[in-house]
Amino acid sequence: MADNSLQENRLSLARASLREALARYSHLRQGKKNSNNTELEAALQYQLDILTSTSEKLDHNVIRIATFGLVSRGKSAVLNALLGQKILQTGPLNGVTQWPRSVRWSVPLSFLDSDESPQPPLGKGGKGGVQVELIDTPGLDEVGGEVRGEMAKQVTRQADLILFVVAGDITRTEYQALCELQTAQKPVILVFNKIDLYPELDRKAIYQSLQALGNSEELAAAAVTEQTDSENLSDRPNNSSDKSTAKSPPKIAKSLEIVMVAAEPAPVQVRVEWSDGRVTNEWESPPPQIDELKHKILTILNREGRSLLALNALVEARDAEANIARHVLKLRQTEAEDLIWQFAKYKALAVGLNPVAFLDVMGASVADLALIRSLSRLYGLPMTGYEAGKLWQTIFSSAGGVLLGELGSSFLLGFGKSAAAAAPHIGFSTFAGVAVTQASLAAYGTYAVGRAAQVYLEKGCTWGPLGQDTVIQEILATIERNTIIDRLQQEFKIGH
């Protein structure tokens, strides 16, 4: 189990990273219009809102668990069973849930693992504790797919843990949706619901086929049945072993947890004997079979919940900040082009007229550094040491081009610009020829430096001592073995 102080340190680093990012873009949130392009302006403000909400989520220690799945798989019923009461609407018709809805989960103390070392309280905010929110979503295959698809992306972005609910053999649509969710860099628990509708043998066969999903693409494809996506698995007869054939049990997928539940078991007929001798048959609903899923979730939250919260917030903020930088570059595109060409013009003029080669090279480097600082101020984006170091190669190439013009012209014409200036009898045409060559190279070099600076300004905001990519790497370097985060490390990709 992760040490409490270690998990708190990870949260503190993540909070500091997001606060620094918010401070960096405070000038964009002062209510001023940054451009007449309303579409770009709206997109920029949307990303700033994401950055703000992510920081608030981290400050309040809110862990969000979202359910996904097709219609009639029992997503709302699973959450009701976890909550211990029927809060979310369920029913026999498809599409009862129309919009995402979140519910606070007060975790029962009886389910906290007493064998584990003491942990901060679940279900309570404040110092050390975390709050848990459960998010119910509409079916992924309902009408209005584009709107619901975008809605699903937003919920996935906000979630720290995902429950993907199926109710039997996985369909092709479900398999594709599961693959997409796993690319969201979030841990996924595959919940096999409605197990009360299957005989023991069928239940085991389906469980084994679900286990095969994460082992390889070939095994996963083999696990997908030919049943149609619109098939309602709750209508499947109990003697359905002919449709669900057992597979040789493969190794359990490293990053895919599978849990079997019966969130809302079908009513069963019971015989009731009354005191007056009457005997009646009545329908009763058995209690939910949800303890295994509840224990799995709470084990994950107790063991690494705050680390998941920190990493997911950093990944979400990193993506938002990269989008902010991209939108800022678009908003300032015209001004930046004018600035780059202005520097190129003055640098070319200075290099061309200056007769001393050494001063040419030094002046070219200084001009390029001044251009980078000017672009950084124009965009309001930081030029971190990490990205500035990468730019030096481009700057050296630019300054080297000036020196190359001097040496190349000396070789071709027999005299360099410096020699031509020192010996007037050589002629003004020789001096002018070398000067034009160097001026052209200097202007092109400045243009190249300006373009490179734009690229690195866009990417460099997530680096630096408290940049999201830097903090993510620091956290991943200290992650304990055999945890969900350890198994998902490759999902937290760092963009260089």
Sequence and secondary structure as in RCSB ss.txt:
>XXXX:A:sequence
MADNSLQENRLSLARASLREALARYSHLRQGKKNSNNTELEAALQYQLDILTSTSEKLDHNVIRIATFGLVSRGK
SAVLNALLGQKILQTGPLNGVTQWPRSVRWSVPLSFLDSDESPQPPLGKGGKGGVQVELIDTPGLDEVGGEVRGE
MAKQVTRQADLILFVVAGDITRTEYQALCELQTAQKPVILVFNKIDLYPELDRKAIYQSLQALGNSEELAAAAVT
EQTDSENLSDRPNNSSDKSTAKSPPKIAKSLEIVMVAAEPAPVQVRVEWSDGRVTNEWESPPPQIDELKHKILTI
LNREGRSLLALNALVEARDAEANIARHVLKLRQTEAEDLIWQFAKYKALAVGLNPVAFLDVMGASVADLALIRSL
SRLYGLPMTGYEAGKLWQTIFSSAGGVLLGELGSSFLLGFGKSAAAAAPHIGFSTFAGVAVTQASLAAYGTYAVG
RAAQVYLEKGCTWGPLGQDTVIQEILATIERNTIIDRLQQEFKIGH
>XXXX:A:secstr
   HHHHHHHHHHHHHHHHHHHHHTGGGGSS    S HHHHHHHHHHHHHHHHHHHHHHTTEEEEEEE  TTS H
HHHHHHHHTS  S   SSTT   S EEEE    GGGS TTS     BT  SSS BEEEEEE   TTSS HHHHHH
HHHHHHHH SEEEEEE SS  HHHHHHHHHHHTTS  EEEEE  GGGS HHHHHHHHHHHHGGGT HHHHHHHS 
S  TT  GGG  S  TTTS         TTEEEEE BSS   EEEEEE TTS EEEEEE    B HHHHHHHHHH
HHHHHHHHHHHHHHHHHHHHHHHHHHHHHHHTHHHHHHHHHHHHHHHHHHHHH   HHHHHHHHHHHHHHHHHHH
HHHHT    HHHHHHHHHHHHHHHHHHHHHHHHHHHHHSS HHHHHH GGG HHHHHHHHHHHHHHHHHHHHHHH
HHHHHHHHHHTT STT HHHHHHHHHTT  TTSHHHHTGGGS    
